[in-house]
Amino acid sequence: MKVKPEIQKTCEHFLYPPSRDEDKDFLKMYDPSGAHKIATHYGFIPCKIPSIKKNPIIVQEFEQLNLSKSRNSNYISPIQKAVHIKSVCDCGIHKLQLPLLTHYFEKRFNRLSLDVIGTAKPIAEAILIKVAYEILKENGRKNLVLHINSVGDRDSLQRFGRELSQFYRKKLSYLHPECIDMLKQDVFSLFSCPNKSCVTLRETAPKSMNFLSENSREHFKEVLEFMEMLEMPYEIDNNLVGNRAISNHILFEIRGDELPEGGDSPLAVGMRHDSIARRVGIRKDLPSASVSISLRDKSEGSTHHISTFKKPLLYFAHLGFEAKLKSLGFIETLRQANIPFYQAFARDKISSQMAAAENLHVPFTIIMGYKEAMEGTVIVRNMATREQNVILLDKLIPYLRQIL
């Protein structure tokens, strides 16, 4: 699809700002925890909080869906995500078929929201989980465990929903009157119901995993492979089902020893919600996923936390699934060393990644393919001279410090 030059320019500004230390107003945001520094390092661009008040039509559309009873609606507002996705589509970024990574801080709830828009690949959920995990660790949270589940694609959801409805209709005599009303509105809402009868019935209710299509199983499998490569502790949680009207594929929560204010709540909640775009006037689903992270204010009394970011001198390119699997751990190594970089995790073709590196005018590109992933090496390419050197991963940071 051909994109108008003015849209192309706008999109490139959002995806690849020319210099992160030249646009202070763009980076200025209230975040006493400093968590946005981690998000920005992974490629999430700061943006304004979606304005619900300015979009009454979207509010009316979503109020009819009765989403307030969803287990994770207190964390991720479907209305807010709809407004955000609509602004992205109005800008035209989605026409580039490039993933857009954004983040914004909600002062009222002390939460950081991360969004990946424009890719249906499992890397979207993987990077959201990884960044949320690192932010919570940096925020002082301990013994973090990922709870994760999959409800699959549209067909999987329909099969699961039908079976679940039949199950609960046979158990009406066990349900509280309020639960029966919830069943009529959205059977998935019973998974967040605190009534003892619902809690007991959930143990024998059908599980979404048993209704996944082949593609949905592969999607879930790849996300778990990322988690295992990152050595991240996780549990399959069959009670994570979201809301049938908006949720699809992966849902997850991150829990730890400490709970945020409000009782038995997770520290982070995330989901994929591809179908939201249709509800804001887009003709087809727009792949999108989000996570909302509860932060602990570690600098009481501060009003703003403004940081400057050096313009990246590196672009990280990968080729093949094995390299993509190892990439998130490798990226964290660069973050710990405070070495900024550009990346495009959702791209598969090395040619498009190298073209992006050329357009960004970075002096060096780090390349990881199947061979390098297996051998624990990377290729460092000088973009001016085209000279390439193979460097062991455990020798990379000293090497980069020397050439940069």
N, C-alpha and C positions, 0 to 999 in steps of 0.2 A: 504494500500500500504506500503510495507516494504521500509524503508529509510536506505541508507548506513550510517554506523557509523560516517564517516567524515562529511556527510551532517547534521546528527543529532547534532553533536557538534557545527557546524557553526551556525545552526538555533538557538540552545539554547543560543549561545552568543548574537545573535541579539535580541531574544525575552526576554531573562532574563540575562542581563550582571551580572556577579558575584558580582560586587561592583561598584556603580556609583561614588564613590570617589577614586577609585584605577586606573581608566583609563582616565587620564586627556586629552590625545590626542584624544580619542574617543569623549569626550564632548566638545572639544575646537571648538568654532564656533563664527563667527562675529554676534552679536545680541545686539546692544546697548540698546534695549528696555527691554531685560531680559525676553522676552515672552517665550523663550524655557524652562525656569524653570517651567512654568505652564504646558507646553506640556509634559515635562518629568515626572512631578508628576502624570499625567493621564496615563502614560505608553508609551508615544511616544519616541522612541529611536532616538537620533541624527544620521544622516547619511550624506554622501557626496552628493553634488548637482549632479543630473544626467547629464552626459556629452553628449550633442547633437552632438558636433563636432566629437566625436569618433564613431558615429553610423550613417554614411551617408545613409545606406540602409533604416533605419527607417525613416529618414528625407524625402527621396524620396517617400516612401510609403504614408506618411501623407500629403505631399505637393499636391498629386493628389486628395485629398479629399476636397480641398478648405475650410479648417476649419477657415481661418483667418477672415471670415465674421461672425463667431459665436459671439453672444453677450458676452460670458464670456471667449473667447479664449485669450483675453489680460491678463487675470488673471491666468487661468489654461492652460498651454501649453500641448496639446495632445501628441506632440512629446516627450516632457520631461517626461510625465507620462509613455509613452510607453517604453522609455529607462529605467526608474526606475523599471517598472514591469518586463522587460526582465532581468534586473540584479538580481531581486528577484528569478525569475524562473531558471536562470542559476545556482544560488546558491543552489536551490532545496528546499527552504523554503516552497513553496506552496505545496509540497508533504506531509508535516506534517499535512495539513488541520488545521492549527492554524492561527489565524489572526496575522498579523504583523503590528505594529503601528510605523510609522517613521515620522520624521520631519527634514526639512532642511531650512536654511535661505538664501535668495537671496539678497545679498548686493546691487546689481545694482538697484533693485526695492524696497528695504526695505520691503520685504514681507517674511512671514513665511508660509511654505507649510506643511500641515499635510496629511498623507495618512493612510488609513486602507485597508490592502490587505488580502484577504483570507476568508471573511465572507459576505454572502448575506443578513444577518439579519439586520433589521432596527436599531439595536443598533449601527451599524457603522455610519450611518448618524447622529444619536442622539449624539454620543460622539463627532463627528466633530463639530456639531453645538454648543454643550455645551462648549467645549474647546475654540472655536473661540470667543464665546460670553464672556467668562471670560477673555480671553487675551485682547479683545478690551476694556472691562471695566477697566482692570488694566492699559491699555495704555492711559486712560483718556477720552475715548469716552463716550458720554452720549446719553440718550434717544434712545437706540438701539432697532430696530424692525427687526424681521426675516420675509423675504419674501420667500415663499416656494411654490413649485408646484410639480406635478408628471406627467411624460409622460408614465409611466408604463413599462412593459416588451416588448419583441420583437413584439409579436402579437398586443399589444396595440398601439405601435408605428406605425406599418404598417397600422392599421385601421385609426388612427389619420392622418397619412401622406397622405393617399389616399383621405380622406375627405377634408383635407386642400388644396391639389392640385386642386381638383375639384372646390372648392370655389374660389380660386384665378384665375383660368383659365376663370371663368365666369366674372371676374372683370378686364380683361386685359386692357380694355380701360381706367381704372382709374389709372393704374400703370405707373410709370416713366420707360423709357427704361432700366435704370440700374437695376431697380427692376425686370423687366421681365427676365433679365439675371440671377439675383439671384434666381428667381423662377425655372429656368431650372437646376441650380446647386443644390440648397437645399432650399426647400420651407420654412424650419424652419428659415432660415436666414432673412426672411422678418419681423420676430418678433423683430429684432434689427435694422431695417432700420429706419433712422430718417426722411425720406421723409413724408410730410404731408399726402399724399394719403395712405401710408402704416399704418401710425399711426391711421388714421380714420378707415380703413378697419379692423384693429386688434380688434376693439371694437365689431364687429359683426361676426368675424371669428369663426370657430369651436374651442371648448375648449378641451384640452387634457383629462381633468377629465371625460368627457362624453364617453371616449373610453377605460377606464381602465378595465382590466380583473379582475376577483374576487380576484386573488392572489395579483395583483397590488394594488387594493383598500385596502386590508388588510395590505399590506406593508406600504402604506401611512398613514392609520389609526393608526398603531402602532407608527410611527414616531411622529405624532401629539399628541398621548397620552403621549409620553415622554415630549414633549414641555409643555403640560398642567400640568403635574406633576411638572415640573421645574418652572411653572408659568412664562414662557417666552412669551412675546408678539409676536404674529405672524399674518401675513396676507397671504391669498391664492393669489398668483400672476400668473394669467393665461398666462402672457407674457414670463414667464420663460420656455423655451422649449429646450434650448441647441442646439446641432447639432445631427441630426438623425444618423450620422455615428458612434458616440461614446457614446452619452448620453443615459441613461435609468433610470427609476424609479425617484429618488428624485433630484431636482435641488433647490438651495437656494441662497439667498443673505442676508447679514446683513447690514442694513443701520442705520445711526445715524444723529445727528445734523450737524456734520462736515463731509466734503468730503475729500478724499485723493486728492493729486495733480492730475490734469487731468480732473477736471470738475465734471459733474454729474455721479459719479461712486460709487459703493457700497464699503463698508469697507472690506467686505469678500465675496468671491464667492465659492460655493461648488457644487459638483455633484457626482453622481454615474456613473461609466464608465466601466462596466463589460466586454464589447466587445473589449476593447483595446488589451487584451492579444492575441486574434486571429490574430491581425494584426502584431504581432511580432513573429509569428511562433508557438504559443501554440495551441494545437488541440481543446481546448474548452475554453469557457469564464472563466475568473478568477475574482471572485467578488472583486471589488475595488471601493473606493470612496476617494475623496480628497476635501480639502478646502485651499484656498489661502487667507492670511490675510494681509492687508495693515497696516503697523505699523508706529507710529510716534516716531522718534528718540528723546528720553528724556534725552540723555547724549551726546550732541554734542561734537565732538573732540575726543571721545574714539575710539580706534581701535578694541578692543576685549572685550567681556564680558564673563569672564570665571567663572563659579560657581562650587562649589563642592557639591555633593549630598550624604547624608548619606545612607548607605546600609539599605534598608527597613527591619524592624523586624516584619512586619505584612503581611498577605495575606488576601485579602477580597474575600470571596466566597459567591455566591448567589444561590438560588434555586427557580425557578418559575418566571413567568412574573411579578407578583406584586413586588417581590423583585428587579427585574431588573429595573422596573420603578422608584423605589425609590433610586436605587444605585447611580445615577449620582449626585443627590442632596447630598447624604451622603458622596460621595467622595469629593465634594467641601468643606464640613465641615472639613474633614481631611486635605485638602490642606490649608485651612485658619489657621488651628492649626499647620501647618508645620510638619505633621506626614507622612513620606513617607510609601509606601506600594506597594505590587504587586497585580495584578488583572488579570482576564481573562473574560471580559464582554461577549465575544461571545460564551463562552462555556455554555452549558445548564446542563450537567451532574455534579452533585456534586462530584461524585467519581473521575472524571478527574481533577477537581479543587483541591481536597484534595491531589491527587497524585502530582500535581504540587507544592503545598505547602510543601509537604514532600521533594521533590527534591531540593527545594530552601533553605531548612534547616532554615526556619523562626521559631522563638520561639512561635509565637502566630498567630492564624487564627481567623478572624472575620467572622461569618456565619450569613446570613440573608435568611430566608425562608418565605413562605407565612404567617405563624403564626406571625413571628417576624415583617414582613412588616406591618401587620394589627395592631399589638399591639405597634409599635414604639419601638421595642427592637432589640438587636442583641445577638448572642451567641459568647463569647470570649473563645477560646479553647487554652489551654496550650499544645503545640505539644509534649512536653517531658513527661508530667505526664498524658495527656489526660483529665485533669480536665476542666470542662466547667462551665461558669458562664453566666447567663442571665443579661444583663445590659440595662437599659433604654438609649435611644439615647441621651437625654439631660444630662445624667450622664457619657457618654462614654469618652469624651475627658479627664476629670480629672482622670478617671479610667485608661486610657491608659498611661497618664503621670506618674501615680504611678507605674504601672507594668513594664514600659519600662525604 
